[in-house]
Amino acid sequence: MRLKHPSNSASQTVTSSDTRLLVRETLRISANLASAPPPAAVPERPLIRDSNFGGLVEDQFVDSSYRLICCEEIDGQRWKYFADNKSVKTNGSKKFKKNSIRAVSLQDPQVPFDGMMTFVRSYVVPEGFPDSVTPAYVPYMTWRALKHFFGGAMGVFTTQTLLNSVGVSRNQSAPGAVAINWILKDGAGRVGKMLFARQGKKFDYDLKQLRFAGDLLMELGAGVELATAAVPHLFLPLACAANVAKNVAAVTSTSTRTPIYKAFAKGENIGDVTAKGECVGNVADLLGTGLSIMIAKRNPSLVTTFALLSCGYLMSSYQEVKSVVLHTLNRARFTVAVESFLKSGCVPTLQEGNSMENIFSFPWSKHRPIVLGPRFKDAFQDPNSYLAVEPIFEREKYIVSYNPSKGNIYALFKNQAKSDDILKAAFHAHVLLHIIHTSNQNQYSSWREQEQDLSMLVPTSSDLQAHIAESYKMVSALYVPFKNKAKEQGWVMSESLLNPGRARLCQLDK
């Protein structure tokens, strides 16, 4: 007789029950999954370009570790500026890390063809085209380009014929080779003239500085031409370089001639004034040519003669541009007017302002104490400095700040800024510069008397904020009186003559 083990029976019963329960749960879960809606597709995060992050990065990644502090637009392209969220404690308060600002571009990189077209347009059409010119400009320049095309082609044959006629050589190939060298020399000059034409609006507001710079280049080109006598085997490269300099000088002379004559004309007689002025120049040119022929017959020292004539030419050029009295306030004359107003409370007359204008402040110079319309990244490297001055200019359409590391005053414009706002920002920048210079001079005198280390004479961030707040109060009280006194003296103020940058601060996206 066999005995049954109750433990085995109970184990089989439990196992059968667990199996049925497991099957039931599996069927229920499968049914729920079948009836559930499909998961929503995760949207692809847009990629944005950032030079600091190194390529394309996700916008959500930037927002999670960096705080958006500013948005900027320049020529239709937008940039966002972020600061590192990891704050540091300074004097018991939390602040952003210094030099933690990162610029992020919100558009794809420019297509190479579009970049090339932008580059070409900067040379062949005026700034602001087509809104800056009349509709007749395009057909006029089209026919003018065709005229110069045929004229340039014809010039090759006429030059070759002239050289052959004066007996350059009886060899059939020599006149052609000489003519080609001559044409290459002239072609290099035309290329230089074309490249310098990119200065654009600088011919309108810094015409005195450009006119004098052109005369300097004219003398430089003449000196290089004389150098070909010492090294005749380098005739072609030296002649090309000389022609480039002289053609650039010709561009500045031609481009600045009409505004200068316009300053002399009263009424609608600009054409008459221009014609008579050119006649006087031609007569003087002929007299100078005759005198040089008489001097050349005595075989004088070439270097001595050139040095004397160059000194007379440059001295006359300097006095020529200094004698021009313009009614407009460009950067140089605006600086003279504001500095005189801050020191004496008076705006100089037209004659005084033009005579005190600095002719040697060339428009391409990068060492300027005041920068109008810069990029945000040029004005601020420390996010704390921007966040400290932003509330002061909440009601203004601009922001003015000082960068101690570069020693410059920066005036940034918001996208709502109008012409008067830009003029006010320029005035504010000069006021702030005046306050900083006065403070530095006072500290220098005080520290020198106490024999302290002058290398420590650097304004702190709190000092700069106090200077900016003080300048804001001064501008609120002095800007309108300055404008009224400038108009009484006959000055014409326009923001375009100050040549501000194109960067503008935009409102942050909500």
Sequence and secondary structure as in RCSB ss.txt:
>XXXX:A:sequence
MRLKHPSNSASQTVTSSDTRLLVRETLRISANLASAPPPAAVPERPLIRDSNFGGLVEDQFVDSSYRLICCEEID
GQRWKYFADNKSVKTNGSKKFKKNSIRAVSLQDPQVPFDGMMTFVRSYVVPEGFPDSVTPAYVPYMTWRALKHFF
GGAMGVFTTQTLLNSVGVSRNQSAPGAVAINWILKDGAGRVGKMLFARQGKKFDYDLKQLRFAGDLLMELGAGVE
LATAAVPHLFLPLACAANVAKNVAAVTSTSTRTPIYKAFAKGENIGDVTAKGECVGNVADLLGTGLSIMIAKRNP
SLVTTFALLSCGYLMSSYQEVKSVVLHTLNRARFTVAVESFLKSGCVPTLQEGNSMENIFSFPWSKHRPIVLGPR
FKDAFQDPNSYLAVEPIFEREKYIVSYNPSKGNIYALFKNQAKSDDILKAAFHAHVLLHIIHTSNQNQYSSWREQ
EQDLSMLVPTSSDLQAHIAESYKMVSALYVPFKNKAKEQGWVMSESLLNPGRARLCQLDK
>XXXX:A:secstr
     HHHHHHHHHHHHHHHHHHHHHHHHHHHHHHS          EEEETTTTEEEEHHHHHHHEEEEEEEEET
TEEEEEEEES  EEETTEEE  TT  EEEESS    HHHHHHHHHHHHHS TTTTTTS TTHHHHHHHHHHHHHH
HHHHHHHHHHHHHHHTTS SSSHHHHHHHHHHHHHHHHHHHHHHHHGGGTTHHHHSHHHHHHHHHHHHHHHHHHH
HHTTT GGGHHHHHHHHHHHHHHHHHHHHHHHHHHHHHH  SS HHHHHHHHHHHHHHHHHHHHHHHHHHHTT  
 HHHHHHHHHHHHHHHHHHHHHT    B  HHHHHHHHHHHHHHS    HHHHHHTS TT  TT S  SEEES  
HHHH S HHHHHHHGGGGTTSSEEEEEETTTTEEEEEEBTT  HHHHHHHHHHHHHHHHHHHHHHHHHHHHHHHT
T  GGG    HHHHHHHHHHHHHHHHHHHHHHHHHHHHTT B  GGGG   S EEE    
